[in-house]
Amino acid sequence: MIVGAVIWGIGIFAFALDLAPPNAAYIYSNYRNNKTSKS
């Protein structure tokens, strides 16, 4: 049971890492576009 929980936690962590970079890039590009369009 403990081993299963550890594997499940690693799976969730890997899933979050998989989602994070594109999300961060999207947010960053949005931030840059807003910044440049205002000034």
C-alpha positions in Angstrom: 0.0 0.0 0.0 2.8 2.4 0.9 4.7 1.6 -2.3 1.5 2.2 -4.3 1.0 5.6 -2.8 4.6 6.5 -3.6 4.2 5.4 -7.2 0.9 7.3 -7.4 2.6 10.5 -5.9 5.4 10.2 -8.4 2.9 9.9 -11.2 1.1 13.0 -10.1 4.4 14.9 -9.8 5.5 13.8 -13.3 2.0 14.8 -14.7 2.3 18.3 -13.0 5.9 18.7 -14.4 4.6 17.7 -17.8 1.9 20.5 -17.6 4.0 23.2 -16.0 6.5 24.2 -18.7 3.9 24.9 -21.5 1.7 26.6 -19.0 4.6 28.8 -17.8 5.6 29.7 -21.3 2.0 30.6 -22.2 1.7 32.8 -19.1 5.1 34.4 -19.8 4.3 35.2 -23.4 0.9 36.7 -22.4 2.7 38.8 -19.8 5.3 40.0 -22.4 2.6 40.8 -24.9 0.6 42.8 -22.4 3.7 44.6 -21.3 4.8 45.6 -24.8 1.3 46.6 -26.0 0.8 49.0 -23.0 4.2 50.8 -23.4 
